[in-house]
Amino acid sequence: MHLGALISRLENEADAMRALEALGDLALFAEVQEVGAQHDEAPGEYLANAAQRFAAAASDDDWLTLMGAMERTDDPASVAIDKMLRWALVKDRAEATEPPAQSHCGCGSRGGGCGGHA
């Protein structure tokens, strides 16, 4: 199966859920459940969105790592799913630990308290 076809297939939440279960990695499944719940996503939905986000936002290095891993296995689809999921989990965990951005205008005042801008 081609990678583009795999990503398209994962758009179907039921197919994504079957693919996630087929990985057989209970720790990964639990992590997907946990992080997915933080985004109001069921595990299959989280995988579907993770694949789309990877396709749209992964760096060249991320793609190179993915393609290299897929070339070195007898099950490239499972490796691709695993890598895309782990990439998304790292991104989502990093976002969850970032401090909230402070609201301020370009003048340097914090919290919108300068009053000089309309």
C-alpha positions in Angstrom: 0.0 0.0 0.0 1.3 3.5 -0.9 1.7 6.0 1.9 -0.8 8.4 0.4 -3.4 5.6 0.2 -2.7 4.7 3.8 -3.2 8.2 5.0 -6.4 8.5 3.0 -7.6 5.2 4.4 -7.0 6.4 7.9 -9.4 9.3 7.4 -12.1 6.7 8.1 -12.3 6.5 11.9 -13.3 2.9 11.9 -10.4 1.9 9.7 -8.1 4.0 11.8 -9.3 2.2 15.0 -8.7 -1.2 13.4 -5.2 -0.1 12.3 -4.5 1.2 15.9 -5.7 -2.1 17.4 -3.6 -4.1 14.9 -0.4 -2.5 16.2 -0.9 -4.5 19.4 0.9 -1.9 21.5 -1.2 -1.5 24.6 1.0 1.3 26.1 0.7 3.3 22.8 -3.0 2.7 22.7 -3.4 3.9 26.3 -1.4 7.0 25.5 -3.5 7.7 22.4 -6.6 7.3 24.6 -5.2 9.7 27.2 -4.0 12.4 24.8 -7.0 12.0 22.5 -9.4 12.5 25.4 -7.6 15.9 26.1 -8.7 16.9 22.5 -12.1 15.3 22.7 -11.1 12.6 20.2 -11.7 8.9 20.3 -8.6 6.8 19.6 -9.5 6.1 16.0 -10.3 9.8 15.4 -6.9 10.8 17.1 -5.0 8.5 14.7 -7.0 9.9 11.7 -6.1 13.4 12.7 -2.5 12.5 13.6 -2.0 11.1 10.1 -3.4 14.3 8.5 -1.3 16.6 10.7 1.8 14.6 9.9 1.1 14.8 6.2 0.6 18.6 6.5 3.2 19.7 9.1 6.0 17.1 9.5 9.5 18.4 8.8 11.7 17.1 6.1 13.7 15.2 8.8 10.4 13.7 10.1 9.6 12.5 6.6 13.1 11.1 6.1 13.0 9.2 9.3 9.6 7.8 8.4 10.6 6.7 4.9 13.8 5.2 6.2 12.0 3.2 8.8 9.4 2.0 6.3 12.2 0.8 4.0 13.7 -1.3 6.7 10.6 -3.4 7.6 8.4 -6.1 6.3 5.3 -4.1 7.6 5.7 -0.5 6.3 2.0 0.4 7.0 2.3 -0.5 10.7 5.7 1.4 11.0 4.1 4.4 9.3 1.2 4.4 11.7 3.4 4.0 14.7 5.7 6.8 13.6 2.9 9.3 12.7 1.2 8.6 16.1 4.3 9.0 18.1 5.1 12.2 16.2 1.6 13.6 17.0 1.8 12.5 20.7 5.2 14.3 21.1 3.7 17.5 19.5 0.5 17.3 21.6 2.4 16.6 24.9 4.8 19.6 24.1 1.8 21.9 23.5 0.2 20.8 26.7 3.3 21.8 28.7 3.9 25.2 27.1 3.0 28.1 29.3 0.0 30.1 28.1 0.9 33.0 25.9 0.5 36.4 27.5 -1.7 38.9 25.8 0.1 42.1 25.1 0.3 44.7 22.4 3.5 45.7 20.7 4.1 48.6 23.0 5.3 46.2 25.7 2.5 46.6 28.2 1.1 43.3 29.4 -2.5 42.3 29.7 -3.8 45.0 27.3 -3.4 47.6 30.0 -1.8 50.3 28.0 -5.1 51.8 26.9 -3.5 53.7 24.1 -4.6 51.4 21.2 -8.0 51.2 19.6 
